[in-house]
Each structure stands twice: as structure tokens, then as C-alpha cells.
């Protein structure tokens, strides 16, 4: 296998790999059961008691 063939393979399958990772992350973020967890994390700086 020469460099050009290996680079083409890495670019093609690497793009597919990262697209799958991105789709999984977006699915995780917008999954309905995760909404409360992310809302709590977003509001946590405002829940601190001031001294």
C-alpha cells in the first residue's frame, strides 16, 4: 500500500468515523431524558450561595 492509497483510506474512513462521533454527541445532547441534567448544569453558577 503506497502513501496515496493510505492517505485516501484515512481521509475517507476518518471522515466517516468523526461524522458518527458527531452524530452520537448530538443525539446524546438532544435526548429528552438528558434535558434536566443539562439545565441543572447550565443553572449551577446561579445556585451558589453568596457570603
mmCIF file of the N, C-alpha and C atoms, coordinates in Angstrom:
data_MODEL
# 
_entry.id   MODEL 
# 
loop_
_atom_site.group_PDB 
_atom_site.id 
_atom_site.type_symbol 
_atom_site.label_atom_id 
_atom_site.label_alt_id 
_atom_site.label_comp_id 
_atom_site.label_asym_id 
_atom_site.label_entity_id 
_atom_site.label_seq_id 
_atom_site.pdbx_PDB_ins_code 
_atom_site.Cartn_x 
_atom_site.Cartn_y 
_atom_site.Cartn_z 
_atom_site.occupancy 
_atom_site.B_iso_or_equiv 
_atom_site.pdbx_formal_charge 
_atom_site.auth_seq_id 
_atom_site.auth_comp_id 
_atom_site.auth_asym_id 
_atom_site.auth_atom_id 
_atom_site.pdbx_PDB_model_num 
ATOM 1   N N  . UNK A 1 1  ? 0.853   -1.172 0.000  1.00 0.00 ? 1  UNK A N  1 
ATOM 2   C CA . UNK A 1 1  ? 0.000   0.000  0.000  1.00 0.00 ? 1  UNK A CA 1 
ATOM 3   C C  . UNK A 1 1  ? 0.903   1.240  0.000  1.00 0.00 ? 1  UNK A C  1 
ATOM 4   N N  . UNK A 1 2  ? 0.691   2.108  -0.970 1.00 0.00 ? 2  UNK A N  1 
ATOM 5   C CA . UNK A 1 2  ? 1.518   3.318  -1.039 1.00 0.00 ? 2  UNK A CA 1 
ATOM 6   C C  . UNK A 1 2  ? 0.891   4.454  -0.229 1.00 0.00 ? 2  UNK A C  1 
ATOM 7   N N  . UNK A 1 3  ? 1.601   5.572  -0.183 1.00 0.00 ? 3  UNK A N  1 
ATOM 8   C CA . UNK A 1 3  ? 1.167   6.696  0.641  1.00 0.00 ? 3  UNK A CA 1 
ATOM 9   C C  . UNK A 1 3  ? -0.178  7.256  0.187  1.00 0.00 ? 3  UNK A C  1 
ATOM 10  N N  . UNK A 1 4  ? -0.372  7.407  -1.128 1.00 0.00 ? 4  UNK A N  1 
ATOM 11  C CA . UNK A 1 4  ? -1.609  7.981  -1.642 1.00 0.00 ? 4  UNK A CA 1 
ATOM 12  C C  . UNK A 1 4  ? -2.825  7.123  -1.272 1.00 0.00 ? 4  UNK A C  1 
ATOM 13  N N  . UNK A 1 5  ? -2.690  5.820  -1.399 1.00 0.00 ? 5  UNK A N  1 
ATOM 14  C CA . UNK A 1 5  ? -3.791  4.927  -1.067 1.00 0.00 ? 5  UNK A CA 1 
ATOM 15  C C  . UNK A 1 5  ? -4.083  4.968  0.434  1.00 0.00 ? 5  UNK A C  1 
ATOM 16  N N  . UNK A 1 6  ? -3.032  5.005  1.235  1.00 0.00 ? 6  UNK A N  1 
ATOM 17  C CA . UNK A 1 6  ? -3.214  5.052  2.681  1.00 0.00 ? 6  UNK A CA 1 
ATOM 18  C C  . UNK A 1 6  ? -3.835  6.383  3.107  1.00 0.00 ? 6  UNK A C  1 
ATOM 19  N N  . UNK A 1 7  ? -3.406  7.493  2.506  1.00 0.00 ? 7  UNK A N  1 
ATOM 20  C CA . UNK A 1 7  ? -3.963  8.802  2.834  1.00 0.00 ? 7  UNK A CA 1 
ATOM 21  C C  . UNK A 1 7  ? -5.432  8.864  2.431  1.00 0.00 ? 7  UNK A C  1 
ATOM 22  N N  . UNK A 1 8  ? -5.770  8.321  1.266  1.00 0.00 ? 8  UNK A N  1 
ATOM 23  C CA . UNK A 1 8  ? -7.165  8.313  0.824  1.00 0.00 ? 8  UNK A CA 1 
ATOM 24  C C  . UNK A 1 8  ? -8.024  7.484  1.788  1.00 0.00 ? 8  UNK A C  1 
ATOM 25  N N  . UNK A 1 9  ? -7.535  6.324  2.196  1.00 0.00 ? 9  UNK A N  1 
ATOM 26  C CA . UNK A 1 9  ? -8.257  5.479  3.148  1.00 0.00 ? 9  UNK A CA 1 
ATOM 27  C C  . UNK A 1 9  ? -8.462  6.211  4.472  1.00 0.00 ? 9  UNK A C  1 
ATOM 28  N N  . UNK A 1 10 ? -7.418  6.849  4.977  1.00 0.00 ? 10 UNK A N  1 
ATOM 29  C CA . UNK A 1 10 ? -7.511  7.553  6.262  1.00 0.00 ? 10 UNK A CA 1 
ATOM 30  C C  . UNK A 1 10 ? -8.472  8.732  6.168  1.00 0.00 ? 10 UNK A C  1 
ATOM 31  N N  . UNK A 1 11 ? -8.438  9.461  5.061  1.00 0.00 ? 11 UNK A N  1 
ATOM 32  C CA . UNK A 1 11 ? -9.330  10.604 4.908  1.00 0.00 ? 11 UNK A CA 1 
ATOM 33  C C  . UNK A 1 11 ? -10.778 10.161 4.800  1.00 0.00 ? 11 UNK A C  1 
ATOM 34  N N  . UNK A 1 12 ? -11.039 9.124  4.042  1.00 0.00 ? 12 UNK A N  1 
ATOM 35  C CA . UNK A 1 12 ? -12.406 8.652  3.850  1.00 0.00 ? 12 UNK A CA 1 
ATOM 36  C C  . UNK A 1 12 ? -12.975 8.065  5.131  1.00 0.00 ? 12 UNK A C  1 
ATOM 37  N N  . UNK A 1 13 ? -12.290 7.100  5.706  1.00 0.00 ? 13 UNK A N  1 
ATOM 38  C CA . UNK A 1 13 ? -12.812 6.448  6.899  1.00 0.00 ? 13 UNK A CA 1 
ATOM 39  C C  . UNK A 1 13 ? -12.705 7.336  8.126  1.00 0.00 ? 13 UNK A C  1 
ATOM 40  N N  . UNK A 1 14 ? -11.733 8.225  8.154  1.00 0.00 ? 14 UNK A N  1 
ATOM 41  C CA . UNK A 1 14 ? -11.633 9.183  9.250  1.00 0.00 ? 14 UNK A CA 1 
ATOM 42  C C  . UNK A 1 14 ? -12.820 10.126 9.262  1.00 0.00 ? 14 UNK A C  1 
ATOM 43  N N  . UNK A 1 15 ? -13.235 10.587 8.077  1.00 0.00 ? 15 UNK A N  1 
ATOM 44  C CA . UNK A 1 15 ? -14.390 11.470 7.986  1.00 0.00 ? 15 UNK A CA 1 
ATOM 45  C C  . UNK A 1 15 ? -15.651 10.738 8.443  1.00 0.00 ? 15 UNK A C  1 
ATOM 46  N N  . UNK A 1 16 ? -15.816 9.505  8.017  1.00 0.00 ? 16 UNK A N  1 
ATOM 47  C CA . UNK A 1 16 ? -16.982 8.722  8.423  1.00 0.00 ? 16 UNK A CA 1 
ATOM 48  C C  . UNK A 1 16 ? -16.971 8.501  9.935  1.00 0.00 ? 16 UNK A C  1 
ATOM 49  N N  . UNK A 1 17 ? -15.802 8.193  10.477 1.00 0.00 ? 17 UNK A N  1 
ATOM 50  C CA . UNK A 1 17 ? -15.655 7.986  11.922 1.00 0.00 ? 17 UNK A CA 1 
ATOM 51  C C  . UNK A 1 17 ? -16.061 9.236  12.694 1.00 0.00 ? 17 UNK A C  1 
ATOM 52  N N  . UNK A 1 18 ? -15.550 10.397 12.295 1.00 0.00 ? 18 UNK A N  1 
ATOM 53  C CA . UNK A 1 18 ? -15.867 11.629 13.018 1.00 0.00 ? 18 UNK A CA 1 
ATOM 54  C C  . UNK A 1 18 ? -17.316 12.056 12.805 1.00 0.00 ? 18 UNK A C  1 
ATOM 55  N N  . UNK A 1 19 ? -17.903 11.746 11.654 1.00 0.00 ? 19 UNK A N  1 
ATOM 56  C CA . UNK A 1 19 ? -19.320 12.035 11.450 1.00 0.00 ? 19 UNK A CA 1 
ATOM 57  C C  . UNK A 1 19 ? -20.174 11.187 12.388 1.00 0.00 ? 19 UNK A C  1 
ATOM 58  N N  . UNK A 1 20 ? -19.791 9.934  12.590 1.00 0.00 ? 20 UNK A N  1 
ATOM 59  C CA . UNK A 1 20 ? -20.518 9.070  13.525 1.00 0.00 ? 20 UNK A CA 1 
ATOM 60  C C  . UNK A 1 20 ? -20.370 9.563  14.963 1.00 0.00 ? 20 UNK A C  1 
ATOM 61  N N  . UNK A 1 21 ? -19.166 9.987  15.333 1.00 0.00 ? 21 UNK A N  1 
ATOM 62  C CA . UNK A 1 21 ? -18.939 10.537 16.675 1.00 0.00 ? 21 UNK A CA 1 
ATOM 63  C C  . UNK A 1 21 ? -19.783 11.798 16.874 1.00 0.00 ? 21 UNK A C  1 
ATOM 64  N N  . UNK A 1 22 ? -19.809 12.676 15.879 1.00 0.00 ? 22 UNK A N  1 
ATOM 65  C CA . UNK A 1 22 ? -20.589 13.907 15.955 1.00 0.00 ? 22 UNK A CA 1 
ATOM 66  C C  . UNK A 1 22 ? -22.080 13.598 16.068 1.00 0.00 ? 22 UNK A C  1 
ATOM 67  N N  . UNK A 1 23 ? -22.573 12.665 15.262 1.00 0.00 ? 23 UNK A N  1 
ATOM 68  C CA . UNK A 1 23 ? -23.989 12.289 15.317 1.00 0.00 ? 23 UNK A CA 1 
ATOM 69  C C  . UNK A 1 23 ? -24.340 11.706 16.684 1.00 0.00 ? 23 UNK A C  1 
ATOM 70  N N  . UNK A 1 24 ? -23.442 10.914 17.250 1.00 0.00 ? 24 UNK A N  1 
ATOM 71  C CA . UNK A 1 24 ? -23.676 10.365 18.580 1.00 0.00 ? 24 UNK A CA 1 
ATOM 72  C C  . UNK A 1 24 ? -23.715 11.447 19.641 1.00 0.00 ? 24 UNK A C  1 
ATOM 73  N N  . UNK A 1 25 ? -22.821 12.427 19.545 1.00 0.00 ? 25 UNK A N  1 
ATOM 74  C CA . UNK A 1 25 ? -22.801 13.523 20.519 1.00 0.00 ? 25 UNK A CA 1 
ATOM 75  C C  . UNK A 1 25 ? -24.070 14.364 20.418 1.00 0.00 ? 25 UNK A C  1 
ATOM 76  N N  . UNK A 1 26 ? -24.496 14.673 19.201 1.00 0.00 ? 26 UNK A N  1 
ATOM 77  C CA . UNK A 1 26 ? -25.714 15.470 19.020 1.00 0.00 ? 26 UNK A CA 1 
ATOM 78  C C  . UNK A 1 26 ? -26.929 14.702 19.526 1.00 0.00 ? 26 UNK A C  1 
ATOM 79  N N  . UNK A 1 27 ? -26.975 13.410 19.255 1.00 0.00 ? 27 UNK A N  1 
ATOM 80  C CA . UNK A 1 27 ? -28.082 12.585 19.748 1.00 0.00 ? 27 UNK A CA 1 
ATOM 81  C C  . UNK A 1 27 ? -28.105 12.580 21.270 1.00 0.00 ? 27 UNK A C  1 
ATOM 82  N N  . UNK A 1 28 ? -26.939 12.446 21.894 1.00 0.00 ? 28 UNK A N  1 
ATOM 83  C CA . UNK A 1 28 ? -26.854 12.452 23.355 1.00 0.00 ? 28 UNK A CA 1 
ATOM 84  C C  . UNK A 1 28 ? -27.315 13.793 23.922 1.00 0.00 ? 28 UNK A C  1 
ATOM 85  N N  . UNK A 1 29 ? -26.903 14.870 23.303 1.00 0.00 ? 29 UNK A N  1 
ATOM 86  C CA . UNK A 1 29 ? -27.241 16.208 23.805 1.00 0.00 ? 29 UNK A CA 1 
ATOM 87  C C  . UNK A 1 29 ? -28.736 16.462 23.731 1.00 0.00 ? 29 UNK A C  1 
ATOM 88  N N  . UNK A 1 30 ? -29.371 16.078 22.626 1.00 0.00 ? 30 UNK A N  1 
ATOM 89  C CA . UNK A 1 30 ? -30.780 16.386 22.437 1.00 0.00 ? 30 UNK A CA 1 
ATOM 90  C C  . UNK A 1 30 ? -31.724 15.262 22.864 1.00 0.00 ? 30 UNK A C  1 
ATOM 91  N N  . UNK A 1 31 ? -31.213 14.232 23.504 1.00 0.00 ? 31 UNK A N  1 
ATOM 92  C CA . UNK A 1 31 ? -32.064 13.151 24.003 1.00 0.00 ? 31 UNK A CA 1 
ATOM 93  C C  . UNK A 1 31 ? -32.958 13.710 25.111 1.00 0.00 ? 31 UNK A C  1 
ATOM 94  N N  . UNK A 1 32 ? -34.270 13.462 25.047 1.00 0.00 ? 32 UNK A N  1 
ATOM 95  C CA . UNK A 1 32 ? -35.186 14.098 26.005 1.00 0.00 ? 32 UNK A CA 1 
ATOM 96  C C  . UNK A 1 32 ? -34.872 13.826 27.475 1.00 0.00 ? 32 UNK A C  1 
ATOM 97  N N  . UNK A 1 33 ? -34.383 12.656 27.809 1.00 0.00 ? 33 UNK A N  1 
ATOM 98  C CA . UNK A 1 33 ? -34.123 12.364 29.221 1.00 0.00 ? 33 UNK A CA 1 
ATOM 99  C C  . UNK A 1 33 ? -32.897 13.097 29.762 1.00 0.00 ? 33 UNK A C  1 
ATOM 100 N N  . UNK A 1 34 ? -32.082 13.693 28.911 1.00 0.00 ? 34 UNK A N  1 
ATOM 101 C CA . UNK A 1 34 ? -30.895 14.433 29.361 1.00 0.00 ? 34 UNK A CA 1 
ATOM 102 C C  . UNK A 1 34 ? -31.172 15.911 29.577 1.00 0.00 ? 34 UNK A C  1 
ATOM 103 N N  . UNK A 1 35 ? -32.365 16.368 29.253 1.00 0.00 ? 35 UNK A N  1 
ATOM 104 C CA . UNK A 1 35 ? -32.683 17.787 29.345 1.00 0.00 ? 35 UNK A CA 1 
ATOM 105 C C  . UNK A 1 35 ? -32.482 18.331 30.757 1.00 0.00 ? 35 UNK A C  1 
ATOM 106 N N  . UNK A 1 36 ? -32.985 17.636 31.766 1.00 0.00 ? 36 UNK A N  1 
ATOM 107 C CA . UNK A 1 36 ? -32.884 18.100 33.158 1.00 0.00 ? 36 UNK A CA 1 
ATOM 108 C C  . UNK A 1 36 ? -31.423 18.201 33.597 1.00 0.00 ? 36 UNK A C  1 
ATOM 109 N N  . UNK A 1 37 ? -30.620 17.228 33.200 1.00 0.00 ? 37 UNK A N  1 
ATOM 110 C CA . UNK A 1 37 ? -29.208 17.227 33.575 1.00 0.00 ? 37 UNK A CA 1 
ATOM 111 C C  . UNK A 1 37 ? -28.493 18.462 33.011 1.00 0.00 ? 37 UNK A C  1 
ATOM 112 N N  . UNK A 1 38 ? -28.760 18.787 31.749 1.00 0.00 ? 38 UNK A N  1 
ATOM 113 C CA . UNK A 1 38 ? -28.097 19.929 31.127 1.00 0.00 ? 38 UNK A CA 1 
ATOM 114 C C  . UNK A 1 38 ? -28.652 21.256 31.641 1.00 0.00 ? 38 UNK A C  1 
ATOM 115 N N  . UNK A 1 39 ? -29.939 21.302 31.955 1.00 0.00 ? 39 UNK A N  1 
ATOM 116 C CA . UNK A 1 39 ? -30.497 22.529 32.536 1.00 0.00 ? 39 UNK A CA 1 
ATOM 117 C C  . UNK A 1 39 ? -29.907 22.785 33.920 1.00 0.00 ? 39 UNK A C  1 
ATOM 118 N N  . UNK A 1 40 ? -29.760 21.731 34.718 1.00 0.00 ? 40 UNK A N  1 
ATOM 119 C CA . UNK A 1 40 ? -29.141 21.881 36.041 1.00 0.00 ? 40 UNK A CA 1 
ATOM 120 C C  . UNK A 1 40 ? -27.690 22.346 35.922 1.00 0.00 ? 40 UNK A C  1 
ATOM 121 N N  . UNK A 1 41 ? -26.953 21.806 34.962 1.00 0.00 ? 41 UNK A N  1 
ATOM 122 C CA . UNK A 1 41 ? -25.565 22.215 34.762 1.00 0.00 ? 41 UNK A CA 1 
ATOM 123 C C  . UNK A 1 41 ? -25.483 23.667 34.295 1.00 0.00 ? 41 UNK A C  1 
ATOM 124 N N  . UNK A 1 42 ? -26.407 24.077 33.438 1.00 0.00 ? 42 UNK A N  1 
ATOM 125 C CA . UNK A 1 42 ? -26.399 25.454 32.931 1.00 0.00 ? 42 UNK A CA 1 
ATOM 126 C C  . UNK A 1 42 ? -26.737 26.459 34.025 1.00 0.00 ? 42 UNK A C  1 
ATOM 127 N N  . UNK A 1 43 ? -27.575 26.062 34.959 1.00 0.00 ? 43 UNK A N  1 
ATOM 128 C CA . UNK A 1 43 ? -28.000 26.978 36.024 1.00 0.00 ? 43 UNK A CA 1 
ATOM 129 C C  . UNK A 1 43 ? -27.170 26.862 37.293 1.00 0.00 ? 43 UNK A C  1 
ATOM 130 N N  . UNK A 1 44 ? -26.220 25.965 37.337 1.00 0.00 ? 44 UNK A N  1 
ATOM 131 C CA . UNK A 1 44 ? -25.448 25.757 38.565 1.00 0.00 ? 44 UNK A CA 1 
ATOM 132 C C  . UNK A 1 44 ? -24.668 26.999 39.018 1.00 0.00 ? 44 UNK A C  1 
ATOM 133 N N  . UNK A 1 45 ? -24.131 27.844 38.145 1.00 0.00 ? 45 UNK A N  1 
ATOM 134 C CA . UNK A 1 45 ? -23.450 29.039 38.664 1.00 0.00 ? 45 UNK A CA 1 
ATOM 135 C C  . UNK A 1 45 ? -24.389 29.987 39.415 1.00 0.00 ? 45 UNK A C  1 
ATOM 136 N N  . UNK A 1 46 ? -25.651 29.938 39.085 1.00 0.00 ? 46 UNK A N  1 
ATOM 137 C CA . UNK A 1 46 ? -26.609 30.845 39.725 1.00 0.00 ? 46 UNK A CA 1 
ATOM 138 C C  . UNK A 1 46 ? -27.159 30.267 41.024 1.00 0.00 ? 46 UNK A C  1 
ATOM 139 N N  . UNK A 1 47 ? -26.884 29.013 41.311 1.00 0.00 ? 47 UNK A N  1 
ATOM 140 C CA . UNK A 1 47 ? -27.400 28.366 42.517 1.00 0.00 ? 47 UNK A CA 1 
ATOM 141 C C  . UNK A 1 47 ? -26.442 28.489 43.699 1.00 0.00 ? 47 UNK A C  1 
ATOM 142 N N  . UNK A 1 48 ? -25.301 29.097 43.509 1.00 0.00 ? 48 UNK A N  1 
ATOM 143 C CA . UNK A 1 48 ? -24.318 29.254 44.572 1.00 0.00 ? 48 UNK A CA 1 
ATOM 144 C C  . UNK A 1 48 ? -24.815 30.289 45.577 1.00 0.00 ? 48 UNK A C  1 
ATOM 145 N N  . UNK A 1 49 ? -24.601 30.010 46.854 1.00 0.00 ? 49 UNK A N  1 
ATOM 146 C CA . UNK A 1 49 ? -24.969 30.972 47.883 1.00 0.00 ? 49 UNK A CA 1 
ATOM 147 C C  . UNK A 1 49 ? -23.872 32.028 48.000 1.00 0.00 ? 49 UNK A C  1 
ATOM 148 N N  . UNK A 1 50 ? -24.274 33.254 48.102 1.00 0.00 ? 50 UNK A N  1 
ATOM 149 C CA . UNK A 1 50 ? -23.308 34.346 48.259 1.00 0.00 ? 50 UNK A CA 1 
ATOM 150 C C  . UNK A 1 50 ? -23.073 34.597 49.746 1.00 0.00 ? 50 UNK A C  1 
ATOM 151 N N  . UNK A 1 51 ? -21.816 34.791 50.107 1.00 0.00 ? 51 UNK A N  1 
ATOM 152 C CA . UNK A 1 51 ? -21.469 35.051 51.510 1.00 0.00 ? 51 UNK A CA 1 
ATOM 153 C C  . UNK A 1 51 ? -21.457 36.535 51.790 1.00 0.00 ? 51 UNK A C  1 
# 
